[in-house]
Amino acid sequence: MTDQAVDTDGAARGAVPPPTSAAAGADGGRFVGRHRELKELRADIDRAGLDTLSGRKAPRARVLLIAGRPGSGRTALAEELARRLADDYPDGILRARLTDPDGTPVPTERTARDLLDALAVPAPAGADADELAATLRAALADRRALLLLDDVAEATDVPDVPHVPHVPHVPDGPGVPDTTGAADGTDPDADADPDADPGDRVPVAAGGAAQVDPLLPDTPDCLVVAVSGGPLTGIPDVRPCTIGGLDTKAAVELLTRSAGSVRITVDPRSAETLAEACEGHPAALVIAGGWLAARPKAALADLAKQVRELPEDGLADSGLARVFRHAYAGLPAPSARMLRLLCLAPAGYVDPHTASALAGCSVHGARAALDDFVALGLLRTVPSPLPQYEVPGCLVPLLRKLMETQDRPGEVQLARARMLERTVRLLQSCRAVTEPGDAASRAKLAGLPRALRFPNPRAAAEWLRIRQPALLAAARLAVADGELDTLARRLMSALARALAAHRGTEAAAPELYGIHQLVLDVAERRHLPREQAAALLNLADLDARTGRTHEALARYRAALDCAREAGDPYATGRAMESVGGAYQELGDFSRAADWYGRALTHRQARDERADAARLHGRIATAHTYAGRYGEALRNWRSAVAGYRRLGDLPARARALGELARVQEYAGRPEDCLRTCRRALELAREAQDVRLLAALQLRLADALDRLGDPTAARLHRAAAERILGSEPSGGSAEVAGPAPQDGAPASAYEIRSPSGQG
């Protein structure tokens, strides 16, 4: 399953649809059993809650909880419930997975951002969890949507017990308090302040409640269906619908769908025995049915006996574990090894390239093996334009245990390295296909194997969109591993470049922010000051663009320290100038001018004349804002002189235009008029049409102040003629060169000696 998806027209915009669950069967995804649970969950929606009984309007969405062990069909039950309720929630179904396959809880920040992306609601890059959760609640305030929160982390798992039906609550009568709202049987509102605002949020206990509570919409028009292994202690008025194994009839029906009806019809008693050996566990039944389908001559009774008599070997002793061990034992050694290594797949997503790299086989062979695993019920296919599969979460612990016992650590690390290297090469190919045909990167692309090449940029963009959750998860896992930092750095560099090439820096800013944070983590761990400076500069730029100027300033100063430690002159000058820009944004123009001056000294020492001229303009701008026109005029004259020595006519004309502006502010209209006329001559010589029009308007303003309205009208008419003949209209305003008023637009890239990644 993808982290998030909105299901309004079947599949989400820009997201992979949810996979077919094991409990849904193999024939078109029809749901099996759980009729009583579905009926009771539907009834629970209309049940009078604690707020209704106390006479208050429900301030938040109703939460339905489905609790059960992984693989028990809890997600399938939630999906079926959501499907049946879809017409009642016209704004769609939002899906989120709150636990990664390795058992790590997903941060609220990531969940909220993915849900906002699914809603097409923009959120600033680098926003914290509280801000994103508040934005999500605001976006849902006027919607009628259903949130399906899968794999909620729980403090205590429920025991793996036979089916326990959900008993609907019936109030005992007027005046009798509802004692079923909390797991311990206490009234969660017993100590509540009667004067408190029902919409106020209160702290919740750690665990799943801490994940769910920030995401709850502040409107009763929405519904939340949570799937967990235990209760959500800390969220009031939530009673779990605890599920265990399927009843015998439903279990046999599910087995029939996988194994076929002939053997079930001939030997129904053995089918029931096999269902009992599987403990009614849907995932176990699907695996058993897949094993039988692959062996038409095998008998149901023999399989049931073999499953029951399997000796204990260190794996969990459950119906699912026994059936899985039996199916695994029948695999050829290469297939068994590939299956074990699939637990390393990022976010549980597998494609033929991932499987090929992990197992060290061809892509074609990996695709065939993955299809065989699907037929055996060991993998699920994910509806997608590209071949993509999902490792069932209930099998990941079993696969990891097998890998730890049967594969040497060095072999596992080599498999990880092959997977990361393959991902890096795919990302490099994904980016290279966007380059011009004569670029060196396209020549490098032609040297890659056919399986790693994309036919066109559109195919590469589609692959990047579909695989993005897995790619980001791969970057996080590589950094967390800590033993493959060189590959992790190459992966993050390639991923950042591919995202920027296909989506643009602005559109991909949230993902890039996370990647730069990972780069910073690795750089700090390995003490790589050059890369620390690069990551800090990139993060600070994103902070500055989203209005977090104080945070940006702190990161710019930290980047300066790292750049000095690394002896990187480019990063040092860039950081100094950015510190000045941050102070200017904060309105501290004296410090801004001071830091621009330090950056100017640094550039002059390196004889970087173009940057020195530009910094004279930035110093002049800071002095202008502060009202120190004398200092501003001196620096603009220095900028003009610098551009004259460089022979840059457009920049020189713009600098003269800004010099005229300051002269106008300083009350020197005659000087402004002379400077404007000189700037006009240079603009005509440079054939800069828009600058010419802007200077005509500036000259008209100066003539108005000197009492010559007739000449002013002539210059305004000339400006209108110039703008009217320009293909793309717009306001004409004199401004300094683009880099003067902001930090450089391009991201700072790590310049490693090897040039890799």
C-alpha positions in Angstrom: 0.0 0.0 0.0 1.2 3.5 -0.7 1.7 5.8 2.3 -1.3 7.8 1.2 -3.9 7.9 -1.5 -7.2 9.6 -2.2 -9.8 7.3 -3.7 -12.4 9.4 -5.4 -12.2 8.1 -9.0 -10.7 4.8 -8.2 -7.0 5.8 -8.0 -5.5 8.8 -6.4 -4.0 11.7 -8.3 -0.3 10.9 -8.4 -0.5 7.9 -6.1 -0.6 4.1 -6.4 -4.0 2.6 -5.5 -4.2 0.3 -2.5 -3.2 -3.3 -3.1 -5.5 -6.2 -3.1 -5.6 -7.6 0.5 -5.0 -11.2 1.2 -8.4 -11.5 2.9 -10.1 -10.2 -0.2 -9.4 -13.4 -2.1 -7.9 -13.9 -5.5 -10.8 -13.7 -7.8 -11.4 -10.0 -8.5 -10.9 -8.9 -4.9 -14.4 -10.0 -3.6 -14.6 -9.7 0.2 -15.0 -12.9 2.3 -16.9 -13.2 5.6 -17.0 -10.6 8.4 -20.6 -9.9 7.8 -21.4 -9.4 11.5 -18.4 -7.1 12.0 -19.4 -5.0 9.1 -23.0 -4.7 10.3 -21.8 -3.7 13.8 -19.3 -1.2 12.5 -22.0 0.4 10.4 -24.2 0.6 13.5 -21.4 2.1 15.5 -21.2 5.1 13.3 -24.7 6.2 14.3 -24.3 5.3 17.9 -24.8 8.1 20.4 -21.4 9.1 21.6 -20.3 10.6 24.9 -20.7 14.2 23.6 -24.3 13.5 22.4 -25.2 11.9 25.7 -23.8 14.9 27.6 -25.8 17.3 25.4 -22.8 18.7 23.4 -22.2 18.6 19.7 -19.5 16.2 18.7 -16.4 18.4 18.1 -14.4 15.9 16.2 -14.8 13.0 13.8 -16.0 9.6 15.0 -13.2 7.0 15.3 -13.9 3.3 14.5 -11.1 1.0 15.5 -10.5 -2.5 14.0 -8.0 -4.4 16.1 -6.3 -7.6 15.1 -3.0 -9.3 14.4 -1.2 -8.6 11.2 -2.5 -10.8 8.4 -5.9 -11.4 10.1 -7.7 -9.5 7.4 -8.0 -6.3 9.5 -7.0 -4.0 6.6 -9.3 -5.9 4.2 -12.2 -5.4 6.6 -11.4 -1.6 6.8 -11.2 -1.4 3.0 -14.5 -3.2 2.6 -16.1 -0.9 5.2 -14.7 2.2 3.4 -15.9 0.9 0.0 -19.5 0.4 1.4 -19.4 3.9 2.9 -17.9 5.7 -0.1 -21.2 7.2 -1.2 -21.7 8.7 2.2 -18.4 10.6 2.0 -18.3 12.4 -1.4 -15.0 14.1 -0.7 -13.2 10.8 -1.0 -11.2 8.3 1.0 -7.8 9.3 2.4 -5.5 6.4 3.2 -2.4 6.5 5.4 -0.1 3.7 6.7 1.3 4.7 10.1 3.9 2.0 10.5 6.7 1.0 8.2 7.2 -2.7 7.3 10.1 -2.9 9.7 7.9 -1.8 12.6 9.0 1.8 12.8 6.1 4.3 13.5 5.7 6.8 10.7 6.3 10.4 11.9 3.2 12.5 12.0 4.9 15.1 9.9 5.3 12.6 7.0 1.8 11.3 7.3 0.2 14.7 7.4 2.2 15.9 4.5 1.3 12.9 2.4 -2.4 13.4 3.2 -2.2 17.0 2.2 -0.5 16.1 -1.0 -3.4 13.7 -1.7 -5.8 16.5 -1.1 -3.8 18.8 -3.4 -3.3 21.2 -0.5 0.1 22.9 -0.5 2.2 22.8 2.6 5.5 24.7 3.1 8.7 22.7 2.9 10.2 22.0 6.4 7.0 22.7 8.3 6.9 20.8 11.6 4.3 18.2 12.6 2.1 20.6 14.5 1.8 23.0 11.6 1.2 20.3 9.1 -1.4 18.6 11.3 -3.2 21.9 11.8 -3.2 22.5 8.1 -4.7 19.1 7.5 -7.4 19.6 10.0 -8.2 23.0 8.4 -8.4 21.4 5.0 -10.8 18.8 6.2 -13.0 21.2 8.2 -15.3 21.8 5.3 -15.1 18.4 3.7 -17.0 15.1 4.2 -14.2 12.6 3.9 -13.2 9.2 5.3 -9.7 8.6 6.7 -8.4 5.0 6.7 -5.4 4.9 9.0 -3.8 1.5 8.6 -1.1 -0.1 10.8 -1.4 2.3 13.7 1.4 1.7 16.1 0.1 0.2 19.4 1.6 0.0 22.9 0.2 -3.5 23.5 -0.8 -6.0 20.8 -4.0 -7.9 21.2 -3.6 -11.6 21.7 -4.0 -13.9 18.6 -7.4 -15.3 19.6 -10.3 -16.9 17.8 -12.9 -14.6 16.4 -14.4 -12.3 19.1 -17.5 -10.5 17.8 -17.9 -6.8 18.3 -20.7 -6.2 20.8 -22.6 -3.0 20.0 -23.1 -0.7 22.9 -26.7 0.0 24.1 -27.1 2.8 26.6 -28.5 1.6 29.9 -30.9 4.4 30.0 -31.2 8.1 30.9 -28.8 9.2 33.5 -26.6 6.1 33.3 -23.0 7.1 32.4 -21.4 5.4 29.4 -18.5 3.3 30.8 -17.3 1.8 27.5 -15.4 4.8 26.1 -12.0 3.8 27.5 -10.3 0.5 27.5 -10.1 0.2 31.2 -13.9 0.7 31.7 -13.6 4.2 33.2 -15.5 7.2 32.0 -13.0 9.4 30.0 -15.0 12.5 30.8 -15.3 11.9 34.5 -12.7 14.5 35.4 -13.4 16.8 32.4 -13.9 20.5 32.9 -17.6 21.2 32.2 -16.7 24.7 31.0 -13.9 23.5 28.7 -14.2 24.0 24.9 -15.1 20.6 23.5 -12.9 21.4 20.5 -9.8 21.8 22.7 -7.2 19.1 22.2 -5.7 17.4 25.2 -2.5 15.5 25.5 -2.9 11.8 24.7 -0.9 8.8 25.7 2.1 7.6 23.7 1.7 4.9 21.1 -1.1 4.7 18.5 -3.2 7.5 20.0 -0.3 9.9 19.6 -0.2 9.1 15.9 -3.9 9.3 15.4 -5.0 12.3 17.6 -3.2 15.0 15.5 -4.8 13.8 12.3 -8.4 13.7 13.6 -10.6 16.2 11.7 -12.3 18.8 13.8 -15.7 18.0 12.3 -18.2 15.3 12.9 -18.9 15.1 9.1 -15.7 13.1 8.7 -15.1 9.5 9.7 -11.9 7.9 10.8 -11.3 4.1 10.5 -8.2 3.1 12.3 -6.5 -0.3 12.0 -4.3 -1.4 14.9 -3.1 -4.4 16.9 -4.4 -3.0 20.1 -6.6 -0.3 21.7 -6.1 3.4 21.2 -5.9 4.4 24.9 -6.0 8.1 25.1 -8.7 8.9 22.5 -12.1 8.9 24.1 -15.2 7.1 22.9 -13.3 4.5 20.9 -14.2 0.8 21.3 -12.2 -1.7 19.3 -13.8 -4.2 17.0 -11.4 -7.1 17.7 -11.1 -9.7 15.1 -9.5 -13.1 15.0 -9.7 -15.9 12.5 -12.5 -16.3 10.0 -15.3 -18.7 10.7 -15.2 -22.1 9.1 -17.5 -21.3 6.2 -15.7 -18.1 5.3 -12.3 -19.8 5.7 -13.3 -22.6 3.3 -14.6 -20.1 0.8 -11.3 -18.2 0.9 -9.4 -21.4 0.5 -11.6 -22.4 -2.5 -10.8 -19.2 -4.3 -7.1 -19.9 -4.2 -7.0 -23.7 -4.5 -10.0 -24.2 -6.8 -13.4 -25.8 -6.1 -12.8 -29.4 -7.2 -10.8 -30.7 -4.3 -12.9 -28.7 -1.8 -16.1 -30.2 -3.1 -14.7 -33.7 -3.1 -13.3 -33.5 0.4 -15.1 -30.8 2.4 -14.1 -32.3 5.8 -10.4 -32.1 4.9 -10.9 -28.5 3.8 -12.4 -27.7 7.2 -9.5 -29.5 8.9 -7.0 -27.5 6.8 -8.8 -24.2 7.7 -8.6 -25.2 11.3 -4.9 -25.9 11.0 -4.5 -22.4 9.5 -6.5 -21.1 12.5 -8.8 -19.3 10.1 -6.0 -16.9 9.4 -6.7 -15.2 6.0 -3.1 -14.8 5.1 -2.4 -18.5 6.0 -5.4 -19.6 4.0 -4.2 -17.7 0.9 -0.7 -19.2 1.1 -2.2 -22.7 1.6 -4.5 -22.2 -1.4 -1.6 -21.0 -3.5 0.5 -24.0 -2.5 -2.4 -26.4 -3.5 -3.0 -24.6 -6.8 0.6 -25.1 -7.7 0.3 -28.9 -6.9 -2.9 -30.2 -8.5 -2.3 -33.7 -7.2 -1.7 -32.8 -3.6 -4.4 -33.8 -1.1 -6.0 -31.4 1.4 -5.7 -33.9 4.2 -2.0 -34.4 3.5 -1.3 -30.6 3.6 -3.3 -30.3 6.9 -1.3 -33.1 8.4 2.0 -31.7 7.3 1.1 -28.2 8.6 0.1 -29.6 12.0 3.2 -31.8 12.4 5.8 -29.1 11.5 8.4 -29.0 14.3 9.2 -25.7 16.1 12.2 -24.0 14.5 12.4 -20.6 16.2 9.7 -18.9 14.2 6.4 -17.8 15.9 4.2 -20.9 16.5 1.0 -19.8 14.8 -1.1 -21.1 11.9 0.4 -18.4 9.6 4.0 -19.3 10.6 3.5 -23.0 10.1 1.8 -22.6 6.7 4.5 -20.1 5.6 7.3 -22.5 6.7 5.7 -25.3 4.8 5.4 -23.2 1.6 8.9 -21.8 2.0 10.4 -25.3 2.3 9.1 -26.3 -1.1 10.8 -23.4 -2.9 14.0 -23.9 -4.9 17.1 -22.5 -3.2 17.5 -19.4 -5.5 13.8 -18.5 -5.1 13.9 -19.1 -1.3 17.0 -16.8 -1.1 15.2 -14.1 -3.1 12.1 -14.3 -1.0 14.2 -13.9 2.2 15.9 -10.8 0.9 12.7 -9.1 -0.1 12.3 -8.1 3.5 15.0 -5.5 2.7 12.8 -3.8 0.1 12.2 -0.1 1.0 8.7 0.4 2.5 7.8 -3.1 1.5 7.6 -2.1 -2.2 9.3 -4.5 -4.7 9.7 -4.2 -8.5 11.7 -6.5 -10.8 14.8 -4.2 -10.5 14.8 -4.3 -6.7 14.4 -8.1 -6.7 17.0 -8.5 -9.4 19.6 -6.4 -7.5 18.9 -8.2 -4.1 19.2 -11.7 -5.6 21.9 -10.9 -8.1 19.9 -12.3 -11.1 18.5 -10.9 -14.3 15.5 -8.5 -14.4 13.5 -11.0 -16.5 14.2 -13.8 -14.0 13.3 -11.6 -11.1 10.0 -10.7 -12.7 9.1 -14.4 -13.2 10.0 -15.3 -9.6 7.9 -12.4 -8.3 4.9 -13.6 -10.3 5.4 -17.1 -8.9 5.4 -15.6 -5.3 2.1 -13.9 -6.1 0.6 -17.1 -7.2 1.7 -18.8 -4.0 0.2 -16.0 -1.9 3.6 -14.8 -0.7 3.4 -11.4 -2.4 0.7 -9.0 -3.5 0.5 -7.2 -6.8 0.0 -3.4 -6.6 -2.3 -1.9 -9.2 0.1 0.2 -11.2 1.1 1.1 -14.8 4.5 -0.5 -13.9 5.0 -4.0 -12.4 5.1 -3.5 -8.7 4.5 -5.8 -5.7 4.1 -5.5 -2.0 5.5 -7.8 0.7 2.7 -8.5 3.2 3.5 -6.9 6.5 2.6 -10.1 8.4 5.4 -12.0 6.5 8.2 -9.4 7.0 9.1 -10.6 10.5 9.2 -14.2 9.3 11.3 -13.3 6.3 13.7 -11.3 8.4 14.1 -14.1 10.9 14.9 -16.5 8.1 17.4 -14.1 6.6 19.2 -13.6 9.9 19.5 -17.3 10.4 20.4 -18.5 6.9 22.3 -15.6 5.3 25.7 -14.3 6.5 25.8 -10.6 7.5 28.3 -9.9 4.7 25.9 -11.4 2.1 23.0 -9.3 3.4 25.1 -6.1 3.3 26.2 -7.0 -0.3 22.6 -7.4 -1.3 21.7 -4.0 0.2 24.7 -2.4 -1.6 23.6 -4.0 -5.0 20.0 -2.7 -4.4 21.3 0.9 -3.6 23.7 0.9 -6.6 20.9 -0.2 -8.9 18.7 2.5 -7.6 21.4 5.1 -8.1 21.9 4.0 -11.7 18.2 4.2 -12.4 18.0 7.7 -10.9 21.0 8.8 -13.0 19.3 7.4 -16.1 16.0 9.1 -15.1 17.7 12.4 -14.9 19.9 12.0 -18.0 17.0 11.3 -20.3 15.9 14.9 -19.7 19.2 16.4 -20.9 19.8 17.6 -24.5 20.7 15.0 -27.0 24.3 16.1 -27.3 25.0 16.3 -23.6 27.6 14.1 -22.0 25.0 12.6 -19.7 23.0 11.3 -22.7 26.2 9.7 -24.0 26.6 8.1 -20.6 23.0 7.0 -20.8 23.6 5.2 -24.1 26.3 3.1 -22.3 23.9 1.7 -19.7 22.2 -1.7 -20.2 18.9 -1.5 -22.0 17.0 -2.6 -18.8 18.3 0.6 -17.1 17.3 3.0 -19.8 14.1 5.0 -20.2 12.7 5.5 -23.7 11.7 9.1 -23.2 11.4 11.7 -20.4 7.7 11.0 -19.9 8.4 7.3 -19.1 11.1 8.4 -16.7 8.8 10.9 -15.0 6.1 8.2 -14.6 8.6 5.8 -13.1 9.8 8.5 -10.7 6.3 9.3 -9.6 5.3 5.7 -9.0 8.5 4.8 -7.2 8.9 8.0 -5.2 7.6 6.5 -1.9 10.1 3.6 -2.2 12.9 5.8 -3.3 12.5 8.2 -0.3 12.2 5.1 2.0 15.4 3.7 0.4 17.2 7.0 1.2 16.0 6.9 4.8 17.0 3.3 5.3 20.4 3.8 3.8 21.1 6.7 6.2 19.8 4.7 9.2 21.9 1.7 8.3 25.1 3.7 8.8 27.4 1.2 7.0 26.8 2.2 3.4 27.2 6.0 3.7 29.0 6.4 0.4 26.2 4.8 -1.5 23.7 6.7 0.6 25.3 10.0 -0.3 25.3 9.0 -4.0 21.6 7.9 -3.8 20.5 11.2 -2.2 22.4 13.2 -4.7 20.9 11.3 -7.6 17.4 11.4 -6.1 17.6 15.2 -5.5 18.8 15.8 -9.1 16.1 13.6 -10.6 13.3 15.3 -8.6 14.6 18.7 -9.6 14.9 17.7 -13.3 11.4 16.3 -13.6 9.3 18.3 -11.1 11.3 21.5 -10.6 12.9 22.8 -7.4 9.8 24.6 -6.2 7.4 21.7 -6.7 9.8 19.2 -5.2 10.8 21.4 -2.2 9.2 19.3 0.5 10.9 16.1 -0.7 14.2 18.0 -1.2 14.0 19.3 2.3 13.9 15.8 3.7 16.7 14.7 1.4 19.0 17.6 2.5 18.3 16.7 6.2 19.4 13.2 5.5 22.6 14.5 3.8 23.2 16.6 6.9 22.8 13.5 9.1 25.4 11.6 7.2 27.8 14.5 6.9 27.7 15.1 10.7 28.1 11.4 11.4 31.1 11.1 9.1 32.4 14.6 9.9 32.4 15.9 6.3 32.3 19.7 6.8 32.0 20.4 3.0 28.9 18.4 2.7 27.6 19.8 6.0 27.9 23.3 4.6 26.1 22.2 1.4 23.2 20.6 3.3 22.9 23.6 5.6 22.9 26.1 2.8 20.2 24.2 0.9 18.0 23.8 4.1 18.5 27.5 4.9 17.4 28.5 1.4 14.2 26.5 1.7 13.6 28.0 5.2 14.1 31.5 3.8 11.6 30.8 1.0 8.9 29.7 3.4 9.3 32.7 5.8 11.4 31.0 8.5 14.0 33.6 8.4 15.4 33.2 11.9 15.9 29.4 11.3 17.5 30.2 8.0 19.9 32.7 9.6 21.0 30.1 12.2 21.7 27.6 9.4 23.5 30.1 7.2 25.9 30.9 10.1 26.4 27.2 10.8 27.1 26.6 7.1 29.7 29.4 7.3 31.5 27.7 10.1 31.5 24.4 8.2 32.7 26.0 5.0 35.6 27.7 6.8 36.5 24.4 8.4 36.4 22.7 5.0 38.4 25.5 3.3 35.6 25.8 0.7 35.9 29.4 -0.7 32.7 29.2 -2.7 30.6 28.0 0.2 32.2 30.6 2.5 31.3 33.5 0.2 27.8 32.1 -0.4 27.2 31.7 3.3 28.4 35.2 4.1 26.2 36.7 1.5 23.2 34.7 2.6 23.7 35.8 6.2 23.5 39.4 5.0 20.3 38.6 3.0 18.7 37.1 6.1 19.5 40.1 8.2 18.1 42.3 5.4 14.9 40.3 5.4 14.7 40.8 9.2 15.1 44.5 8.8 18.5 44.7 10.4 20.1 46.7 7.6 23.3 47.6 9.4 24.2 44.0 10.0 23.1 43.2 6.5 25.5 45.8 5.0 28.2 44.5 7.4 27.9 40.9 6.2 27.7 41.9 2.6 30.9 43.9 3.2 32.6 40.7 4.5 31.4 38.8 1.5 32.7 41.6 -0.7 36.2 41.5 0.9 36.2 37.7 0.4 35.3 38.0 -3.3 37.8 40.8 -3.9 40.6 38.7 -2.3 39.8 36.0 -4.9 39.5 38.6 -7.8 35.9 37.6 -8.5 35.0 40.9 -10.1 31.5 40.1 -11.2 30.5 38.9 -7.7 32.2 42.0 -6.2 30.2 44.3 -8.4 27.0 42.5 -7.5 27.8 42.8 -3.8 28.4 46.5 -4.1 24.8 46.7 -5.3 23.6 44.6 -2.4 25.4 46.8 0.1 23.9 49.8 -1.6 20.4 48.3 -1.4 20.8 47.7 2.4 22.0 51.3 2.9 19.1 52.6 0.9 16.6 50.7 3.1 18.3 52.2 6.1 18.1 55.8 4.7 21.9 56.1 4.4 21.8 57.5 0.9 25.4 58.7 0.9 26.7 55.2 1.5 24.2 53.8 -1.0 25.4 56.3 -3.7 29.1 55.4 -3.1 28.4 51.7 -3.5 26.2 52.0 -6.6 29.0 54.1 -8.2 31.5 51.3 -7.3 29.1 48.8 -8.8 28.8 50.9 -12.0 32.6 51.0 -12.2 32.9 47.3 -11.7 30.4 46.5 -14.5 32.2 49.0 -16.8 35.5 47.2 -16.3 33.7 43.9 -17.0 32.1 45.3 -20.1 28.6 44.2 -18.9 26.4 46.9 -20.5 23.0 45.6 -19.3 24.2 45.3 -15.7 25.9 48.7 -15.9 22.7 50.3 -17.2 20.7 48.7 -14.4 23.2 49.9 -11.8 22.9 53.4 -13.1 19.1 53.1 -13.0 19.4 52.2 -9.3 21.9 55.0 -8.7 19.3 57.4 -10.2 16.6 56.0 -7.9 18.8 56.7 -4.8 19.6 60.2 -6.1 15.8 60.8 -6.4 15.3 59.6 -2.8 18.2 61.8 -1.7 16.4 64.9 -3.2 18.8 65.4 -6.1 16.5 65.5 -9.1 19.1 67.1 -11.5 21.6 64.4 -10.8 18.9 61.8 -11.2 18.0 63.3 -14.6 21.6 63.1 -15.8 22.1 59.6 -14.5 18.8 58.4 -16.1 19.9 59.8 -19.5 23.2 58.0 -19.3 21.5 54.8 -18.3 19.1 55.2 -21.3 22.1 55.4 -23.7 23.6 52.2 -22.3 20.2 50.4 -22.4 19.8 51.4 -26.1 23.3 50.2 -26.8 22.6 46.9 -25.0 19.3 46.6 -26.8 17.5 45.8 -23.5 13.9 46.7 -24.3 12.3 46.3 -20.9 15.1 48.2 -19.2 14.8 50.9 -21.7 11.1 51.3 -21.0 11.6 51.3 -17.3 14.3 54.0 -17.5 11.9 56.1 -19.7 9.4 56.0 -16.9 12.1 56.8 -14.3 13.1 59.8 -16.4 9.5 60.9 -16.7 9.2 61.0 -12.9 12.3 63.0 -12.6 11.1 65.5 -15.2 7.8 65.9 -13.3 9.7 66.8 -10.2 11.7 69.3 -12.1 8.5 71.0 -13.4 8.6 69.8 -17.0 5.3 67.8 -17.5 5.4 68.1 -21.3 8.8 66.3 -21.6 7.6 63.8 -18.9 4.5 63.0 -21.1 6.8 62.4 -24.1 8.9 59.9 -22.2 5.9 58.1 -20.8 4.5 57.8 -24.3 7.8 56.4 -25.5 7.7 53.8 -22.7 4.2 52.8 -23.6 5.2 52.3 -27.2 8.2 50.2 -26.2 6.0 48.0 -23.9 3.2 47.8 -26.5 5.7 46.4 -29.1 7.0 43.8 -26.6 5.5 40.3 -27.0 5.1 39.7 -23.3 3.8 42.6 -21.4 4.1 43.4 -17.7 5.2 46.1 -15.4 8.5 47.8 -16.2 10.4 48.7 -13.1 14.1 49.2 -12.7 15.7 46.7 -10.5 19.2 45.6 -9.9 20.5 42.3 -11.3 18.4 39.4 -10.2 21.0 37.9 -7.8 21.2 41.2 -5.9 17.8 40.9 -4.2 17.9 37.3 -3.2 20.1 34.3 -2.7 21.2 32.4 -5.7 18.4 30.3 -7.1 20.3 27.1 -7.8 20.9 24.7 -5.0 24.4 24.3 -3.6 25.7 20.9 -4.8 28.4 18.9 -3.1 31.5 18.9 -5.2 33.2 15.6 -4.4 36.6 14.9 -5.8 35.3 11.7 -7.5 32.6 13.5 -9.2 30.2 10.7 -8.6 26.5 10.9 -8.0 
